[in-house]
């Protein structure tokens, strides 16, 4: 499981203030904490700062990479901000995201064409939010095929089928899970990713619901997720699920997690 640490996001009140004040030490600490708890990428998001987003995102990328040996997931719907952030990123970034929304698609495609960048392919189009597996697969197929034609390797493509709150529709969880399964069956080599906590929005005991849904998603083949790596129970659930799915030779990761007290909540 590839983990994108979600905590450096300006939608979180405390982080919003740290970003606004460019509190270097505070951002460094959050980045280090996530890295030490298993994050493979550090998400950076300054989307609430309209007109200043590019400046803040570039500062976040530089601050994180000066202190943590982990690439960033540059999280913005604005292609212009992505383009500016990529200029200061060292190594291979993850871009969040390209979609079939006409304006975003046309501006993003040249940015990733033939480049060594990981890109999240979001199952969204100008027709609106997809609700069924077939809706999602229609968008995903176009995005994957178009990206491959533009020399983006399958291994650099992370399809996000969009998790929608189960409180808004009792089929949303099933349709997402079925999409993950279909993507793994039809596009061998492509990655799948999501902001999994959306599933529990509006219902009680959100962490418990999220952990359960993560285990279900792993059984369908989910191999990446945007989440809080400091959530020990979630990380333990991931470790156990991947071990039980045969993705942990000789249970090495599971035993290591046990020895490091990762299963003590």
Secondary structure, 3 states (H helix, E strand, C coil): CEEEECCCECCCHHHHHHHHCCCHHHHHHHHHHHHHCCCCEEEEECCCCCCCHHHHHHHHHHHHHHHCCCEEEEECCCHHHHHHHHHHCCCCCEEEEEEECHHHHHHHHHHHCCCCCEEEEEEEECCEECCCHHHHHHHHHHHHHHHHHCCCCHHHEEEECCCCCHHHCCCHHHHHHHHHHHHHHHCCCCEECCCHHHHHCCCCCHHHHHHHHHHHHHHHCCCEEEECCCCHHHHHHHHHHHHHCCCCHHHHHHHHHHHCCCCCC
